[in-house]
Amino acid sequence: MNLSFWVLDVGQKTGKNPRVLLWGINDKGERVLVFDTFTPHLYITPKPGVSVESLLEAVKSSSIEASPITAVNVVERRLLGKPVKCLMASFEDPDYSPHYARKLERLPGVEGCFEADIRFYTKYLNYIGVTPCCWHTLKVSPEGGDRYKIYVAETHPKPSGEERPPHLKLLGFKIDVYSPTGSMNPEIDPVILISTVTGDGLVRQFEAEGHDDRGAIKSFVSFVSDYDPDVIVGFYSNFFDLQYLINRAKHLGVKFTINRDGSEPHVSVYGHVSVVGRAHIDLYDAASILPEVKLKTLRNIADYLKVEAEAPRVNVDFTQVPRYWDTPSLKSRILEASRHDVELILGIAEKLLPTVVSMSQVSGMPLDQVMRAGVGFRVENMLMREAHASGELVPARVERARQPYVGGYVLEPKPGIYRNVAVLDFASMYPNIMIKFNVSPDTYVSPDEKVTDDEVHVAPEVNHRFRKEPPGFYKRVLEKLIKVRREIRERMKKISPGSPDYHLLDERQRAVKTMTNAVYGYCGWTGAKWYLRQVAEATA
């Protein structure tokens, strides 16, 4: 049968029969789980003067019993723009990818291993072309399911072209902790209140019985299971609320099974708390797209976005919570303050979620990870997708010391009142510099390499040289992004500014613009897979 679904969350099951888990919503509004397969693999490049064929037997004989090599093939790829013949070694268990990389790199004649440090499901998304927060179609076999329908993929998903997201069930939450010392410890201090609000406005508050919070946590877990939200939002929830609940429940022996599959959440990549089958979004992370808000408190962000709560604003300092909780005449103020804050959380989520969804689509990162990951990781994931699509090997991440370089010159301002001020704003200045002069790691010409002046662009002051042809990796990516944004803006001209489609496209073009401008910053990040100091210096 055919299935059309919108990808909400992505996971993996490793082992000898690894599978990628695609959680989503189908075109009937039903929650679904699709199991798909993908073969773990890495690439091996030979040293100069060594034929790749001569390495075949040595690689095959390096098989690890716990995860045997299933195939070794000679393939042609590109490495920093240069054609390279290499080996692609496939094996059973993706968890053994780093083990194979270390073992194979020690073989005589091997120059290096590539793509061993990319997560299994990330490689699947990038190679297959599955984009989070987008609609896809595929052939599947039904495998039953009660609360959500389970399918096994018969073909890999393909983009369907549908753009409007499905209706997402939202749940905002926050907790209040009773801590007389002010230093909250989940092994000592109870969660006295868990406040929630659903996307349709239902407010539920789960109170501890005195200082016994077992019932409150159990009731919260039951409510999440019954309401079955797609997106759970909090504020500072990656660092505090969810982690505290997880650790508190563990201490009490309470099963904190709020994952869609009935399991418990866990801290995952980039330090985000993963709630399987749902998207957990910390609005503190999402607020990074609001540079105008310098001090990112819940109320500052709400004020900036003009979000208001139905409940009145009540100020209760966390140091006063124990006294208020133990005083019957003051206890209601904690409930009122918590309700006010959780309503702000939901209101902020409704404002920021379209932007977060667009950022997930453009970067290719899952919805629950994209804002927790740093800007560099978002750019890098986008670059990896482009690399896989064009046959480029993804360089391994290398630990490097910070390498400062001289940036753009900034004039020291002279205090005073100025009149008749003119503003010059270069549209996408850094991306256009990189495009015009073909500045990219794969076009860089080292000082000892002999080329004619006509073959290269020379960066002023630093004298770094970059080939004029062929178009570099960064140039190709940036040109594509600028073209995509231009096409989106042209489509927006034909749509009513107040329509949902206009808002959807506007958020997407903003995300594309943000990612385009972030490529320059990525160049100067020493943790980048495609890092080259000369690229950053030439563009500054």
Protein Blocks (a to p, Z undefined) as FASTA:
>chain_A
ZZddddfbdcddedjkdcdddddddfkopacdddddddddddddddehiafklmmmmmmm
mpcfklccfbdcdddddeehiacdddddddfblmlmmmmmmmmmmpghiabdehklgcfk
lmmmmmnopaehiacddddddebjjkbccdddfbdcddehiabdcdddddddddddddfk
opacfklmccfbdcdddfkopacddddehjafklmmmmmmmmmmmnopabdcdehklmmm
mmmmmmmmmmnopacdfbfnopacdddehhiacdehiacddfklmmmmmmklmblcfklm
mmmnopacfbdcddddfklmmmmmmmmklmmmmmmmmmmmmmmmmmmmmmmmmmmmmmmm
mnopafklmmmpcfklmmmmmmmmmmmmnopacddddddddddddddddddddedddehi
acdddehkllmmmmmnopafklpccfklccdfklpccdehklpacdfbdcdfklmmmmmm
mmmmmmmmmmmmmpcfkbmklmmmmmmmmmmmmmmmmmmmmmmpmkbmkbcfklmmmmZZ
